[in-house]
Amino acid sequence: MAEILTKSRARNIFYGGSIFFVVIFVLLTVQSHRFIVKTSTAGMELSEAVVLGKHVWERNSCINCHTIHGEGAYFAPEVGNVMTRWDVQDEPEEAYEMLDGWMKSQPSGVEGRRQMPFFDLTEEETRGLAEFLRWADQTDTQGWPPNDAG
């Protein structure tokens, strides 16, 4: 004979199921956290120079034209892997010199061509931006975006 579901049995099923799924959620959260900590994608330390470079990036709205790791506007080149394309990802001084030279050559003055505006950055800001781009370049993005074209 079938048993009748009483109020107390229904309440016990509800509370028991709720507790069961909260425990499962907590266990999955702990497991995810351990996995993320073990498989960090950071390729270099988050230094003060990197933080300064990120602030320069944000203050000048670079993402309005450039993409970084595929995020942003597609008006100008991807810069998340620019240090690899310039072959200076492991050399902080060379990265700074390349970026400084590039920034100083902009805008080109060629009519009808997309041009980067002139940003009057200090040497410290340019070094910070170079470090931020090196940091972004050394982040493990699992092969995205491809480094084919410059």
C-alpha positions in Angstrom: 0.0 0.0 0.0 1.3 3.5 -0.9 2.3 5.7 2.0 0.9 9.2 2.2 3.2 12.2 1.9 2.6 14.1 5.1 3.6 17.7 5.8 6.5 16.6 8.0 7.8 14.2 5.4 7.6 16.8 2.7 9.5 19.3 4.9 12.2 16.7 5.7 12.6 15.9 2.0 12.9 19.7 1.3 15.5 20.3 4.1 17.4 17.1 3.4 17.6 17.9 -0.3 18.6 21.5 0.3 21.4 20.5 2.7 22.6 17.8 0.3 22.9 20.3 -2.6 24.5 23.0 -0.5 27.2 20.5 0.6 27.7 19.5 -3.1 28.0 23.2 -4.1 30.6 23.9 -1.3 32.7 20.8 -2.3 32.6 21.8 -6.0 33.6 25.4 -5.1 36.6 24.1 -3.0 37.7 21.8 -5.8 37.4 24.6 -8.4 39.5 26.9 -6.2 42.2 24.3 -5.8 42.3 23.7 -9.5 42.5 27.4 -10.4 45.3 28.1 -7.8 47.3 25.2 -9.2 46.9 26.1 -12.8 47.5 29.9 -12.6 47.8 31.5 -16.1 50.1 34.3 -14.9 53.5 34.1 -16.6 55.1 36.8 -14.5 54.6 38.7 -11.2 52.0 41.4 -10.9 54.6 44.2 -10.1 54.0 47.9 -9.4 55.1 48.7 -13.0 52.5 46.3 -14.4 49.8 47.9 -12.3 50.9 51.4 -13.5 50.8 50.1 -17.1 47.3 48.8 -16.6 46.3 52.3 -15.2 47.9 54.0 -18.3 46.0 51.5 -20.5 42.7 52.3 -18.9 43.2 56.1 -18.5 44.0 56.4 -22.2 41.2 54.1 -23.3 43.5 51.9 -25.4 40.8 49.2 -25.5 38.6 51.6 -27.6 40.9 50.8 -30.5 43.1 47.8 -29.6 42.1 44.3 -28.5 44.0 42.5 -25.7 43.5 38.7 -25.7 40.6 39.2 -28.1 38.7 41.7 -25.9 38.2 45.3 -27.1 37.8 47.1 -30.4 39.1 45.8 -33.7 40.2 49.1 -35.1 43.9 48.6 -34.3 46.1 45.6 -33.8 45.9 43.0 -31.0 48.4 43.9 -28.3 48.0 40.9 -26.0 50.8 39.2 -27.9 52.6 42.2 -29.3 55.8 41.5 -27.4 56.0 38.1 -28.9 55.5 39.6 -32.4 58.2 42.1 -31.6 60.4 39.3 -30.2 61.1 41.2 -27.0 58.9 39.4 -24.5 61.8 38.4 -22.2 63.7 41.7 -22.4 62.2 44.5 -20.3 64.6 47.2 -21.6 64.1 46.2 -25.3 60.3 46.0 -24.8 60.4 49.6 -23.4 62.6 50.8 -26.3 60.3 49.2 -28.9 57.2 50.6 -27.4 58.7 54.0 -26.8 59.9 54.2 -30.4 56.5 53.0 -31.7 54.6 55.6 -29.5 56.9 58.4 -30.6 56.3 57.6 -34.3 52.6 58.0 -33.9 50.6 59.6 -35.5 52.3 59.0 -38.9 50.6 62.0 -40.6 49.6 60.0 -43.6 46.1 61.2 -44.7 43.4 58.5 -45.1 45.3 56.0 -42.9 44.2 54.8 -39.5 46.4 56.5 -37.0 47.1 56.2 -33.3 46.7 59.5 -31.4 49.8 61.0 -29.8 49.9 60.3 -26.0 52.3 62.5 -24.1 53.4 59.7 -21.7 56.2 60.1 -19.2 59.1 57.6 -19.4 57.7 55.9 -16.2 54.3 55.5 -17.8 55.7 54.1 -21.0 57.9 51.7 -19.0 54.8 50.7 -17.1 52.8 50.2 -20.2 55.6 48.1 -21.7 55.6 45.9 -18.5 51.8 45.6 -18.7 52.0 44.4 -22.3 54.9 42.0 -21.3 52.7 40.7 -18.5 49.7 40.2 -20.8 52.0 38.6 -23.4 53.3 36.1 -20.8 49.8 35.1 -19.6 48.9 31.6 -20.7 45.9 32.1 -23.1 46.1 28.5 -24.4 47.2 29.7 -27.9 44.7 32.5 -28.3 44.9 34.7 -30.3 47.3 33.3 -32.9 50.6 35.0 -33.4 50.5 34.8 -37.2 50.1 38.3 -38.4 51.5 41.5 -37.0 
